[in-house]
Amino acid sequence: MKITQVAVNVLRVPVAHPYVAAGRTVDANWHVLARVTTSDGVEGLGYIVYPRPDLMTAICHAARELGEHLIGMSVLEPEAVWDRLARRGDWVGPGGLLHCALCPLDVAVWDAAGKTMGQPLHRLLGGYRDRLPAYASDGLWYSLTPDELAASARRHVDAGFSAVKLRLGREATPELEARRVRAVREAVGPDVRVMVDATESWSLAQARRSGRVLQDAGIAWLEDPVHHLDFAGLAQLRRRLDVPIAAGEHLYHLDAFRQLLEAQAVDVLILDLARVGGMTPWRKIAALAHAHRVPVCGHVVPEIQVHVLCAIPNAHLVEFVPRSAGILTSMPRLERGELVAPDAPGLGLELDEAAVRRYQVVS
Ligand SMILES: [Mg+2]
């Protein structure tokens, strides 16, 4: 179970239908993929994914350099391994690029640990459940007209989802924002949860006004209404509105999450695996949220998030965005609106090796 080999590469995985997000055309999902091999011949895989190429090569090089220090370590000591690697880079951390470089290595070590012990990670890490309600957010952008948005949400519901999330924050008035929610509500019916992500678009005053109108339109949560570091603003919105406030995907470090939770600024905590630095710190932050009676959701990478979420007592929903489907032989399956955690050892994911070769960027 000693690590004998580490490989890290950048992959550019094209998207089938390019779209515009935050003023940029997205035509590919960029990955940093790490693979660790052990003395027993077990291979663990881990990756981060982002719809932009920026700094992906730099993250890959940082992960390669950190990965050299994995040689000789045991995959059965993943938390200690994370700590040793994080200390190597502590002068440029915590957070930022360091965490993005640690994440694929940490996930690969956990995957190899699960495979070595013959157990799926959702069971090895806690075993609370083997499936979790999922929500769809793919393609529900502010660039769509209300009718297009409604049709797209309907397709998700027809595919089996019982919750969807729209991006808002680009309309001139709260009423126009609410019109988008109502168009979706009409298309999906009364039983589907409709969440909205305002992607930090509003001032606090705008968020108060929009929040009131949107909660009347029946949304299930309001995500990132103001800048992610405005904990006092989030806390104020939480006190003044009835709708649950969701935030957290932009934060990197346990201490930032502690401050957010102590400010009583969120009803739902969203965790981004890459930004927090992998599964090891993810679990510590989720435990902290549990102590504050706050449920946790995953941000993207549903095929990995489903394992850590199923392993904790305070999991809420997994976000379904299949950005890595193009490099995997299959995604976890959806059953009655729930994402089922794979039962094979480790992550239970298998790389499509031909696709990995095809999309690999020379670096
Ligand atoms: Mg978001």
Boltz pocket constraint, residues with backbone or C-beta under 6 A from the ligand:
constraints:
  - pocket:
      binder: B
      contacts: [[A, 197], [A, 199], [A, 223], [A, 224], [A, 249]]
      max_distance: 6.0
